[in-house]
């Protein structure tokens, strides 16, 4: 995990919210603060924390290192399929989110999978250095 977080620069956050009360908003803010380029993916948002939001991973016009998912487990298999299609390096399912079918799809597509772990917490625990 530390190598992944150290080498990654771009994170697509599926389920990112402009609502400051949502966990995704706080984690996106933290990830931006430590130097990641975080791209919100949410069809119900236009911008989140100063970044243009995209309807889907397929709409993101740049390379994605990590797909960080803030959606319920039942939505993750389709997200895993799309992550494989766009060539992401990793699929990260946030705390409390576990889906073996999504993990199998991602792994079969050559993607590293992390489940049931907060990317913000792991960044701190593993003492990953800031990007800038």
C-alpha angles and dihedrals in degrees: 000000000000092000090049093050092044096050098039120094104167124053123184108206111206109204095021111166134203088213106105090210092064119093091230090061093054094045092047090051091050093048091049090049092056091050109266121137100234118196116197116223112195127123090212095059133068098188135004122193092341096312125112111248122225128210094229142358089258090062094057106106098208142058115284121211100181130019104206110196125210096174134103117275095253090064096051102083091065090045090051090052091051092046089056091048093053093046099243116175097220143017112212118191112197127236113305094018116114127157120162093194091055090047092050092050092049094045091048087054092053096257125139112237130210117180135186095010132113110235091209093053093045091050089057097040093050091045093230109187121245116266096230 
